[in-house]
Amino acid sequence: MSTPAVLVHRDQTVLARAVAARLITRLVDVQAARRTASVVLTGGGVGLAVLAEVAATGARDAVDWRALDLWWGDERFLPTGDPERNETGARAALLDHVDLDPARVHPMPAPDGPDGPDPEAAARRYEAWLRAAARPEDHGPVPSFDVLMLGLGPDAHVASLFPEMPALYERERPVVAVHGAPKPPPTRITLTLPAIHAAREVWVIAAGESKAQAVRLALSEAGPVQVPAAGARGRQRTLFLLDRAAAALLPAGLERIASP
Ligand SMILES: O=C(O)[C@H](O)[C@@H](O)[C@H](O)[C@H](O)COP(=O)(O)O
């Protein structure tokens, strides 16, 4: 797994724009090499701001959106179209504005979906979709995602992996249901750490002073059960993309200032 690199941008607006530009460039590069690309989306304010910035830039037309697989890192187990679902926010911010292949957009199942209000069954279904998309060269139950984006909670949660919760002990299954999440809603579906580790690139995106301590711990020697973001690492590359406030408690010399 890769050692994290840290980039610090001036504020949340510049951060979202810079990550959007980075995402477009990454997709163009991957598609030039392999024709198709895959991205794992995150919820949260910064994650959606990035998608809105992608939608707002003309450079988005350089991406072959129909040759893109979209997955989610976690989802609140709420009905389709619920404004609190990560899927709903992503569709409004970007997905409704680009020419995606609907068969390649993979939101996590909702309680009004094929398995009804059974989050375990929904998690198993998502696992089956990921297994079906994985190629032999991925050497595992999920595709080697080209980019997996993660927001960061003040408690250092990523996806719906909250400190000390059972999902963090999962070693085999790539997707699990979460019950009793400390942040509402309590019932969720999430990728596990093994699934996150399958990504070629993991980008942890965080803004604001409330994230500074979580960022510091995530870059320390902390274990992922106590500090889930400390387990957010990609195979080839791990980036912590921060604004200045979220980077306020970094050990001196760790950050690279990317924009003045
Ligand atoms: O599922 C959730 O409750 C949120 O989506 C959460 O996981 C979020 O991604 C982070 O807390 C960062 O959120 P912000 O970017 O809004 O700070």
The ligand as an SDF file (V2000), in Angstrom:
LIG
                    3D

 17 16  0  0  0  0  0  0  0  0999 V2000
  -22.4930    9.6160    5.3830 O   0  0  0  0  0  0  0  0  0  0  0  0
  -22.3150   10.6400    5.9990 C   0  0  0  0  0  0  0  0  0  0  0  0
  -22.8110   10.8760    7.1050 O   0  0  0  0  0  0  0  0  0  0  0  0
  -21.4750   11.7040    5.3800 C   0  0  0  0  0  0  0  0  0  0  0  0
  -21.5290   11.6150    3.9970 O   0  0  0  0  0  0  0  0  0  0  0  0
  -20.0470   11.6680    5.8650 C   0  0  0  0  0  0  0  0  0  0  0  0
  -19.4760   10.4080    5.7570 O   0  0  0  0  0  0  0  0  0  0  0  0
  -19.2090   12.7140    5.1760 C   0  0  0  0  0  0  0  0  0  0  0  0
  -18.6720   12.2380    3.9690 O   0  0  0  0  0  0  0  0  0  0  0  0
  -18.0870   13.2120    6.0330 C   0  0  0  0  0  0  0  0  0  0  0  0
  -18.5770   13.4330    7.3190 O   0  0  0  0  0  0  0  0  0  0  0  0
  -17.4840   14.4520    5.4530 C   0  0  0  0  0  0  0  0  0  0  0  0
  -18.4910   15.3740    5.2540 O   0  0  0  0  0  0  0  0  0  0  0  0
  -18.2300   16.8850    4.8060 P   0  0  0  0  0  0  0  0  0  0  0  0
  -17.4410   16.8400    3.5550 O   0  0  0  0  0  0  0  0  0  0  0  0
  -19.6200   17.4350    4.6200 O   0  0  0  0  0  0  0  0  0  0  0  0
  -17.5190   17.5280    5.9280 O   0  0  0  0  0  0  0  0  0  0  0  0
  1  2  2  0
  2  3  1  0
  2  4  1  0
  4  5  1  0
  4  6  1  0
  6  7  1  0
  6  8  1  0
  8  9  1  0
  8 10  1  0
 10 11  1  0
 10 12  1  0
 12 13  1  0
 13 14  1  0
 14 15  2  0
 14 16  1  0
 14 17  1  0
M  END
$$$$
